[in-house]
């Protein structure tokens, strides 16, 4: 259903162009905790999560036991299941208590009722349209800038962790909450790959999964570089509608930084095993970025470095595939 801006319910208010969007989002969260029981319960649950550091070969991962993420982690995202359920991001299906901030007459900033972080937002398009990045790169970059230096905006591809692959949306997390954000600044990890219209392109070495980093201070150039990278991925993996990927975007000190995780698949084989052999981990941007979420305590207790390394290796590209992508990018 297409919802004209003029028909949006009054609880979805336009953002104040004279105030920082991050401050407006924080105020929305404060207000919604008082007025929306489901959100208050989600944040009460978040206060009880357990986190531990897992040492892997050359990197560390934060493991978060978060029972509140069961629905998202275990979501059925096959085409048949998507067709048979109503879209929970469409405006007409949002809870009556949920408020939002309308940004540029396109997107709603919404508080995520199953948070991973203190300050977790969904940024949903007001129209029901497929999850896809190429035609929405400019909006993605602008949203990262508008959210400001205190937030990172991220994208999960329709086959890489998006629990609503039929409805365009991004998410926002507090700056630095995902470990790759600091790891990407480590000069010892950076492997120079290319320069495109003054955009520096790196990959991260000894990281257990392939990760690409793009940095630039002109929106036209960073947009062009990302599109070129996606085209290079398509040339290496022809026939794919959208190459599998997760992307984090931030804008700080006049610099866009994009971190892309190219993927070979969404879920590891262990996700589909039966009974005690099953590991309920469904890697999306947050997980592949180094904050792995598990809603089951048994997985929190048994996941170790070698197991996490195996999961990353299984769902990521190989180094050889990355080399082929950058050869096509050049």
C-alpha positions as CSV (number, residue, x, y, z in Angstrom):
1,X,0.0,0.0,0.0
2,X,1.3,3.4,-0.9
3,X,0.8,6.0,1.9
4,X,0.9,9.6,0.8
5,X,2.8,11.8,3.2
6,X,-0.4,13.9,3.8
7,X,-2.2,10.7,4.9
8,X,0.4,9.7,7.5
9,X,-1.1,9.5,11.0
10,X,-0.4,12.5,13.2
11,X,2.0,10.5,15.5
12,X,4.5,10.5,12.6
13,X,5.8,14.1,12.7
14,X,8.2,15.8,10.3
15,X,11.7,16.3,11.7
16,X,12.6,19.8,12.8
17,X,15.2,21.0,10.2
18,X,16.6,23.4,12.8
19,X,17.4,20.6,15.3
20,X,19.9,17.8,15.1
21,X,18.2,14.6,14.0
22,X,20.1,12.6,16.6
23,X,18.7,14.7,19.4
24,X,15.2,14.3,18.0
25,X,15.7,10.6,17.8
26,X,16.9,10.5,21.4
27,X,13.8,12.5,22.5
28,X,11.6,10.1,20.5
29,X,13.1,7.2,22.4
30,X,12.7,8.8,25.8
31,X,9.0,9.6,25.0
32,X,8.3,6.2,23.6
33,X,9.7,4.3,26.6
34,X,7.0,6.1,28.6
35,X,4.1,5.6,26.2
36,X,4.8,2.2,24.5
37,X,4.8,-0.8,26.7
38,X,6.4,-3.1,24.1
39,X,9.4,-0.8,23.7
40,X,9.7,-0.3,27.5
41,X,9.8,-4.1,27.9
42,X,12.4,-4.4,25.1
43,X,14.7,-2.0,26.9
44,X,14.1,-3.6,30.2
45,X,15.1,-6.9,28.6
46,X,18.2,-5.2,27.0
47,X,19.4,-4.2,30.5
48,X,19.6,-8.0,31.4
49,X,21.6,-9.1,28.4
50,X,25.0,-10.8,28.9
51,X,28.1,-10.0,26.9
52,X,31.4,-11.7,26.8
53,X,34.5,-11.3,24.6
54,X,35.6,-14.2,22.5
55,X,39.2,-14.4,21.2
56,X,39.5,-15.6,17.7
57,X,42.5,-15.9,15.4
58,X,43.6,-12.4,14.8
59,X,40.5,-10.6,16.0
60,X,37.9,-10.6,18.9
61,X,34.2,-10.9,18.8
62,X,31.6,-9.7,21.4
63,X,29.0,-12.3,22.0
64,X,25.6,-11.0,23.2
65,X,23.0,-13.3,24.8
66,X,19.8,-11.4,24.0
67,X,16.6,-13.4,24.3
68,X,14.6,-10.5,23.0
69,X,16.1,-11.0,19.5
70,X,14.6,-14.5,19.1
71,X,11.9,-13.3,16.6
72,X,14.4,-11.5,14.4
73,X,17.1,-14.1,14.5
74,X,14.8,-17.0,13.7
75,X,12.6,-15.1,11.2
76,X,11.5,-17.0,8.1
77,X,12.7,-15.0,5.1
78,X,12.0,-17.4,2.2
79,X,9.8,-15.9,-0.5
80,X,6.8,-18.1,0.4
81,X,6.9,-17.0,4.1
82,X,7.3,-13.3,3.1
83,X,4.3,-13.5,0.8
84,X,2.1,-15.1,3.4
85,X,2.8,-12.6,6.3
86,X,1.8,-9.0,6.4
87,X,4.6,-6.5,6.3
88,X,5.3,-5.3,9.8
89,X,7.1,-2.2,8.5
90,X,4.2,-0.8,6.5
91,X,2.7,2.3,8.2
92,X,-0.7,0.8,8.4
93,X,0.6,-2.3,10.3
94,X,2.8,-0.5,12.8
95,X,1.6,-0.6,16.4
96,X,-0.9,2.1,17.3
97,X,1.5,3.2,20.1
98,X,4.5,3.6,17.8
99,X,5.5,7.1,16.9
100,X,8.1,8.2,14.3
101,X,10.0,11.1,12.8
102,X,9.4,11.7,9.1
103,X,12.6,12.5,7.3
104,X,12.6,14.2,3.9
105,X,9.1,12.9,3.2
106,X,10.5,9.5,2.6
107,X,11.6,7.7,5.7
108,X,10.4,7.2,9.3
109,X,12.8,7.0,12.2
110,X,11.3,4.4,14.5
111,X,12.4,3.0,17.8
112,X,13.3,-0.7,17.5
113,X,11.2,-2.6,20.1
114,X,13.7,-5.5,20.1
115,X,16.9,-3.5,20.6
116,X,20.5,-4.7,20.4
117,X,21.9,-1.3,21.7
118,X,20.7,1.5,23.9
119,X,19.6,3.7,21.0
120,X,18.6,1.3,18.2
121,X,16.4,2.7,15.4
122,X,14.8,1.3,12.3
123,X,14.7,3.8,9.4
124,X,11.8,2.6,7.2
125,X,10.6,3.9,3.9
126,X,7.0,5.1,4.0
127,X,6.2,3.1,0.9
128,X,6.3,-0.7,0.6
129,X,9.2,-1.3,-1.8
130,X,11.8,-4.0,-1.9
131,X,15.0,-3.9,0.1
132,X,17.7,-2.9,-2.3
133,X,20.7,-0.6,-2.0
134,X,21.7,0.5,-5.6
135,X,18.8,2.8,-6.2
136,X,18.9,4.1,-2.6
137,X,22.7,4.7,-2.2
138,X,22.2,8.5,-2.1
139,X,19.5,8.3,0.6
140,X,21.7,5.9,2.6
141,X,24.6,8.4,2.6
142,X,22.4,11.4,3.4
143,X,20.8,9.5,6.3
144,X,24.3,8.7,7.7
145,X,25.2,12.4,7.5
146,X,21.9,13.6,9.0
147,X,22.1,11.2,11.9
148,X,25.5,12.7,12.7
149,X,28.7,11.5,14.3
150,X,26.9,9.8,17.3
151,X,25.3,7.2,15.1
152,X,26.1,4.6,12.4
153,X,23.5,3.7,9.8
154,X,23.6,0.2,8.4
155,X,22.0,-1.9,5.6
156,X,21.3,-5.6,5.5
157,X,20.8,-7.0,2.1
158,X,17.5,-8.9,1.3
159,X,19.4,-12.2,1.6
160,X,21.8,-11.1,4.3
161,X,19.9,-10.6,7.5
162,X,17.0,-8.2,6.6
163,X,14.0,-9.6,8.4
164,X,11.8,-7.5,6.1
165,X,13.4,-8.1,2.7
166,X,10.2,-6.8,1.0
167,X,10.3,-3.4,2.6
168,X,13.2,-0.9,2.2
169,X,14.7,0.0,5.5
170,X,18.0,0.8,7.2
171,X,18.9,0.7,10.9
172,X,20.9,3.1,13.2
173,X,23.2,2.2,16.1
174,X,25.3,4.2,18.5
175,X,28.6,5.1,17.1
176,X,31.3,2.6,17.9
177,X,28.9,-0.1,19.2
178,X,29.9,-2.5,16.4
179,X,33.6,-3.6,16.8
180,X,34.5,-3.3,13.1
181,X,34.1,0.4,13.4
182,X,37.2,0.7,15.6
183,X,39.0,-2.3,13.9
184,X,38.7,-0.5,10.5
185,X,40.8,2.4,11.9
186,X,43.7,0.1,12.6
187,X,46.4,1.0,10.1
188,X,48.0,-2.4,10.5
189,X,44.9,-4.1,9.2
190,X,44.4,-1.8,6.2
191,X,45.4,-3.2,2.8
192,X,45.3,-0.5,0.1
193,X,43.2,-1.7,-2.8
194,X,42.3,1.3,-5.0
195,X,41.6,5.0,-5.3
196,X,38.4,6.0,-7.1
197,X,37.7,9.8,-7.6
198,X,39.6,10.6,-4.4
199,X,37.8,7.8,-2.5
200,X,40.3,5.5,-0.7
201,X,39.4,1.8,-0.8
202,X,40.9,-0.7,1.6
203,X,40.3,-4.3,2.7
204,X,40.9,-5.5,6.2
205,X,43.7,-8.1,6.6
206,X,43.7,-11.0,9.1
207,X,40.1,-10.4,10.0
208,X,38.5,-13.8,9.6
209,X,36.1,-12.5,7.0
210,X,36.3,-10.2,4.0
211,X,35.7,-6.6,4.7
212,X,36.0,-3.6,2.4
213,X,36.4,0.0,3.6
214,X,35.6,3.1,1.5
215,X,36.5,6.7,2.7
216,X,35.7,10.0,1.0
217,X,34.5,13.5,1.7
218,X,32.4,14.1,-1.4
219,X,29.0,12.4,-1.6
220,X,29.2,12.2,-5.4
221,X,32.5,10.4,-5.2
222,X,31.6,8.0,-2.4
223,X,28.3,7.1,-4.1
224,X,30.2,6.5,-7.4
225,X,32.7,4.3,-5.7
226,X,30.1,2.2,-4.0
227,X,28.2,1.7,-7.2
228,X,31.4,0.7,-9.0
229,X,32.2,-1.8,-6.3
230,X,28.7,-3.3,-6.5
231,X,29.1,-3.5,-10.3
232,X,32.4,-5.3,-9.8
233,X,30.7,-7.8,-7.5
234,X,28.1,-8.4,-10.1
235,X,30.7,-9.1,-12.8
236,X,32.3,-11.7,-10.5
237,X,29.0,-13.2,-9.5
238,X,26.8,-12.8,-12.7
239,X,23.1,-13.5,-12.5
240,X,22.6,-12.2,-9.0
241,X,19.9,-9.5,-8.6
242,X,21.8,-7.9,-5.8
243,X,25.2,-9.2,-4.6
244,X,25.0,-10.4,-1.0
245,X,26.3,-7.7,1.3
246,X,26.0,-5.8,4.6
247,X,27.1,-2.2,4.7
248,X,27.8,0.2,7.6
249,X,27.9,4.0,6.9
250,X,29.1,6.8,9.1
251,X,29.8,10.5,8.6
252,X,32.3,12.1,11.0
253,X,34.6,15.1,10.6
254,X,33.6,15.7,7.0
255,X,34.3,12.1,6.0
256,X,32.0,9.3,4.9
257,X,33.3,5.8,5.9
258,X,31.5,2.8,4.4
259,X,32.3,-0.7,5.6
260,X,31.0,-3.5,3.4
261,X,30.9,-7.2,4.2
262,X,30.5,-9.1,0.9
263,X,28.8,-12.4,1.6
264,X,28.5,-15.9,0.1
265,X,25.3,-16.7,2.0
266,X,23.2,-15.5,4.9
267,X,23.1,-18.4,7.4
268,X,25.6,-21.1,8.2
269,X,24.6,-24.8,7.9
270,X,24.5,-25.1,11.7
271,X,21.4,-22.8,11.7
272,X,19.4,-25.5,9.9
273,X,20.5,-28.5,12.0
274,X,18.1,-30.3,14.3
275,X,17.9,-30.3,18.1
276,X,21.1,-29.7,20.1
277,X,23.2,-29.6,17.0
278,X,21.5,-26.4,15.9
279,X,23.3,-23.1,16.5
280,X,20.8,-20.2,16.3
281,X,23.0,-17.5,14.8
282,X,21.9,-15.6,11.8
283,X,24.7,-13.2,10.8
284,X,23.6,-9.7,9.6
285,X,25.6,-6.5,9.7
286,X,25.9,-6.3,13.5
287,X,27.0,-10.0,13.8
288,X,29.5,-10.0,10.9
289,X,30.7,-6.7,12.3
290,X,31.8,-8.4,15.4
291,X,28.9,-8.2,17.8
292,X,27.3,-11.7,17.5
293,X,23.8,-12.0,18.8
294,X,22.4,-15.3,20.1
295,X,18.9,-15.5,21.7
296,X,19.7,-18.9,23.3
297,X,21.7,-19.2,26.4
298,X,23.1,-22.6,25.4
299,X,24.7,-21.0,22.3
300,X,26.0,-18.2,24.4
301,X,27.7,-20.8,26.6
302,X,29.1,-23.0,23.9
303,X,30.2,-20.7,21.1
304,X,34.0,-20.4,21.0
305,X,36.7,-18.9,18.8
306,X,37.0,-21.7,16.4
307,X,33.2,-22.1,15.9
308,X,32.8,-18.3,15.3
309,X,35.7,-18.4,12.9
310,X,34.0,-21.3,11.0
311,X,30.8,-19.4,10.8
312,X,32.5,-16.3,9.4
313,X,34.5,-18.3,6.9
314,X,31.3,-20.1,5.8
315,X,29.2,-17.0,5.1
316,X,32.0,-14.7,3.8
317,X,33.8,-14.6,0.5
318,X,37.2,-16.0,0.0
319,X,40.3,-13.8,-0.3
320,X,40.6,-15.0,-3.9
321,X,37.0,-13.8,-4.7
322,X,37.8,-10.4,-3.1
323,X,40.9,-10.1,-5.3
324,X,38.7,-10.8,-8.4
325,X,36.3,-8.1,-7.3
326,X,39.0,-5.5,-7.0
327,X,40.5,-6.5,-10.3
328,X,37.1,-5.8,-11.9
329,X,36.8,-2.6,-9.8
330,X,40.1,-1.2,-11.2
